[in-house]
Each structure stands twice: as C-alpha cells, then as structure tokens.
Amino acid sequence: MLFERGTDSSYSLSLVLFSSRTRIIPSKPSILSSATVLSILEIAPDTFETLGITKGIVKKTLLSCAVIDNPGIGRPSREAREIFRSFNDDAINAMLEL
C-alpha cells in the first residue's frame, strides 16, 4: 500500500498491486491494521472483494475484535465487522455468526 499526502493535510490511500496473486501476510492484531481495514471499508467497500481477499480480512477482523485490552485495536475492528455484516454475502455472514 502506498500513502500519499494530500493538499488538505489528509492522507489518501492508493493500492499498488505487484501481481495478480495478492496475499494477506499473517500478523498479530495491531492498531494500524485495524484502522486501515476500517478506513478502506469506509472509503471503498468493494476493494477487498476486487482483490479476492475478503474472507482473509474478515478472519483478521474477527481476531482483532477479540482484543479487549487495547481499544485502539478492538473498536475499529468491531466497526469494520458491522460494515462486513451489511454485505450481501452468505459466506461472510456465516463467518461473522461464529
């Protein structure tokens, strides 16, 4: 991912794809990953579907939702989970019901 500084002191997000095989790198839940997933869902909700990584992101989001000792990780993840629930995808909704 590439972040570019905008003229209004905000950051715009540009995704750079290096190949057609995009993978999620396993990592522990973090404030940055939770905030990034939420931001992408708010700005362009179909991005993960386009990249073919929606199920992996949902799994990571659910893992981050379980973090109760750091609200900077848990809160954005719970908000992202609610956005995922609004998707009309049976597989995603089944994952969220667990």
Order of alpha helices (4+ residues) and beta strands (2+ residues): beta-beta-alpha-alpha-alpha-alpha-alpha
